[in-house]
Amino acid sequence: MKVHAPFGFVTGCHAGDKFMVQATLASMRYYCPAVPICLVVDGGFDVSDLVKEYGILPLRVADLSSPEIRNLVSGNYRAKLAAMWEGPFEHYVWLDSDAIVWGDFTPQVYADVDFQIFWSEISIPPDATEIPSWLPHFYFDPERLRHFDAEFDWRGKAYFSSGAFACRRSAIPFQLWDRTESWGRQSPGLFAWGEMGTLNYVVYAMAQRGELNVAMADLQHISSHHGIDELKEDCANSDWHFPKAIRRPRVAHFCGRKPFLFDWQAYSRPFTIARLEHHRRRRSNLGAWLAIMNEEARVLVGKVKGRFARCFDQMGK
């Protein structure tokens, strides 16, 4: 896809999470109405309704011009990377489909860097001597990585969730990414959690070599880490609508437990507000709630079917 604008938002979805990305799109349009949006579509399902509703630029994985990129990102967690190499914006903010724009944070997105990490806490001290157990679990195994990149220093880094970040188009060369992926095939378990471990390593390795201009900003809120008090305060008087004033604009990322109403252990109010905002564009308030109930019922049925299928598979062994 040719470049359409200097800056934009990018999100993506597979068929199964289209109902969630609707909330992501609604939040983008509400808080940043002038920012163009690209939707990475992995699959042949219809998104014409979203094109009509939000004026999005669909980027279908099947239509990528490079066969190598298409083969790498098709049908898996790497679909988000399509925007890095063939997206429509010179500079963009990526949001997973379980994340929403929570206030206009775009003034805090730096236009003069190649990659902006939406995190600010240094995860491991620069003088650490032991590898924490969470690093190979969530990101990569430094011991194995030493066989491929002996110069890389894993200490003193702010390891981040790849559900939200800002990036310059083609800041990470495809050939470099593909080579790094080949290390994972040679050493299974080297990188963890989809593309997240690979992305963290590549960003910090390139920065260490002076090949990538990287900045950090506290722009990603994850409830399991930051808690929910701030979000509750923002929503206190909003009556299930987007708050007009957000104390600290950022991305609210609902990773881990997904923000479903039926999951009483997950704090879902901000994401539910975004879902309602989407449905209210075409329905009454009651109709919006009924639409969400219908979506939740389909998710529950899918989960029950999945559990039964796994049980039958185990019984057949």
N, C-alpha and C positions, 0 to 999 in steps of 0.2 A: 504494500500500500504506500502511495506517495505521502509526503508530509503535508498535512492540512493546516496546522497551526503551530505556533512556537511552544504552547503549553496546553496541557489538558489533563483530565482524569482518565484513568484506565481501570476497568474491572473486568471480570470474566465469569463464565459459568459453563457447566455441563447441563444436560437436560434436567437432571435431578435437583439442581439447586437454582433453577431459574426463578422460583418463587422467592428465594432469598435475595438474589441480586436486584430484584425489583425494589427492595427496601434500600439497598445501596444507592441505586440510581435516584430514588426519591430524595434521599438525603443530600446528594450532590446538587440536584436541581434546586432544593429549598435554600440551602445555605450559600451556594455559589452558582447562581443562575446563569452567569455569563461564561462559565468555564465549559469548553466543549468536552464531550465524553466519547470514549471508544469502549466498545464491549467486545472482548475476545470470546468468540463462540466456538466451543469445541464439540462438534456434532452437527447433524443435519436438521435439528429442530428449528421451529419457526420463531423468529424474534421480531417480526414485522410490527407487532403491537408495541414493542419497546422502542423501535425506530420512530414510530408515529408519536408515541407519548413523550419521549424525551429527546428526540432528534439525534440519537446516538449514531456513531459511525461503527457499524459492525465489522469486525476483523475475524473472518472465519479461518480457523486453522487449516481446513481443507484447501483454502485458496492461497495459502502462502506461496510465494514465488520460488522459494528455495526448497528442493526436495529434502535436503539434509535437515533443515530446520523443521520442516513439516513432519518428518519421521521422528524427530526427537521429541516434539511437544504434543503430538497427536494422542488423544485418549488417555492422558495422564496428568499428574500434578504440575508438569512443566508448561502447560498451556499459557500461563501468565508471561512466560519469557518471549512469546511471539511479539509482544509490544516493544521489547527491547531491540529487536532486529528488523521488524517490519511494521512497526506501529505508525500512527498518523501524526505524532507529536514529536518535536525536537526535544522536549523536556516534559516529563509527565510524573504524576503521582499514581502509584498503583495501590488499589484496595482489594483485598479478598472479598468474596461475596458474603462473608459473615462479619464485615466491617461497615461502618457508616461514617459519613462526615458529621462531626459534632461541633458545629460552629465553623465560621470561615477562618481556617488556619493558613490560607494561601499566602498571606503576607510573611509568614515564617518559613516558606519554602524558598531556598536559596537558588537563584538562577545561575550563579557563577560556579557551581560545583558539578562534578560528574555524577556523584551518588550521595544522597542524603539519607542517613540512617535515622529512622524515627524511634530513637531510644537515646538515653543520655547517661545511663549508669554503667560504669566500668565493672564488668562482671568478674574479672579475675585480676588481682593486683599484678603490677608489672614485675614484682620480684617473687612471684609464686614459685614454689619448688615442686608442688604436687598437682597432678591433673585432677580436677574435681570430677566426680562420677557423672554429673549431669552433662558435661561437655561432649563425650562420645555418645551419650544417649540422645541428646537433642541436636547436635551439630556435627562433630567429626571426631575421629580418634587421632590425637596428635602423634601417638607412637607410630601408628601405621602411616600417617601422613609424612613422617620424616623420611620414609623410603622414596617418596616422590618429590618432596620439597624440603630439603634439609635446612634451608635458610629461614624458613617461616617461623616466626615467633608468635605462639598462640596466647601469650600473656598480655595483660594490659588492654584488653579489647572490650568493647560494649557489644556483646552478642545480642542479636535482635531477632524478632519475629519477622518473617518475610511477608506477613500479611499486609504490611503497609510500608512504603518507602517512596522516595523520589529518585528519578534517574534520568540521565541524558540518553537519548536514543543511541544505540550501538556503543555505549560507554565500555561495555564488556564485549570484546570481540567473540564472535561465535566460535571461531577456531580454538580460542583459549578455553572457552566453556566446554567444548566437545572433548578436548584433550583431558580436562579435569574429570569429566564424566567417565572417560576411559580408565582412569585410576580406580574409580569405584567398581568398575567391572572386573578389574584385575584383583582388587582386594575388597570383596563383599563385606559390607558393614563399615567401610571407611567413612562414608557420609550418611547422615541420618535425616529423618523427617522430611521426606520428599526432596524438594530443591533447597530447603532452608539451610542445611549444613553446607552444601556446595556453594550457595550464594554468599554465606558469611565468610567462608574461606577465600573465595575468589576476590571479594571486595577488599578484605584486609590484606591479602597477599599482593594484589595490585597496588594498593596504597603503600604498603611497605617498600615496594620496588620503585615508587614514584611514578606509577603509570596511571593512577586514578586519584583525582582530587575529591576527597571525602570529607563530609561534615556530619555533625550529629545535632539533633534537636529533640526535645521531649514532646513528641507529637503523636505518640501511640499509647492509648489507655487500654490496658488489659486487666479486667476485673480481678482475675485470680492473683494478680501481682499488685495492682494499685488499690484494690478494694472498690467498693461501690458507693461510698459516701458522697463523693463529688457528683456522680451521675444522679444520685437521688436528689441532691440539692438542686441541681439543674432542672429536674423534672417535677419538683415539688408542687408548683402552681400551674403546670402546663395542661392539665386536664386531658391527657392522652393526645396532645398535639406537640409538635416540635417547639421547644422553648425559644422564645424570641431572643433572649439574652443567655449566652453561654459564658460562664466565668473564665474557662480556659479552653478555647477552641483547639480541637485536635481530632484524631481518628479514634473512634470507639470500636475496638476490635474484640469480638465475642468468640475467641478461639477457645478450645477446650470443650466445655459443655456448651452445646449450641443453644441459641436464645429462643427456645420453644416455650410456649405457654404451658404445655403439659408437663414440662420438667420443672418441678417446684424448687429444685436445687440450683437452677440457673437464673441469674438476674437478667431479665429480658426486656424490661420496660422501654429503654431507649430504642432497641431494635424493633419492638412491637409498634412503637410510635411511628417509626419509618415505614413499616409494613402498612399501617393504617393510612399514612399519608399517600402511599401509592394507590391504594384501593379507593380512597376518597376522591381521587381525581376523576373517577368514573361512576362512583356509587355514593349512596347516602352513608351517614355514619353507621347505621345499623347494617347496611349492606357490606361495608368494609369489615366490620367485625365478623359477619357471617362468612365472608370470603376467607378470612384468616382461620376460622374454625374448620372450614373445609380443607384448607391446606394442611392444618395440623392433623386432621383425621387421616389424610392420605399418607402423611409421614408415619403415623402410628401403625397403620395397616401394613406399610412397607416394612417396618421394624418387626412386627409380629410374623409376617411371612418369612423374613430373613431368619428369625430364630427357629421357626419350624423347619425350614430347609436345612439349617445346620444340625438340628437334632436328628432329622431323618438321615442326613449324611453320616453322622456318627453311629447311628443304629445299624447302618448298612455295612460298616467296616468290621 
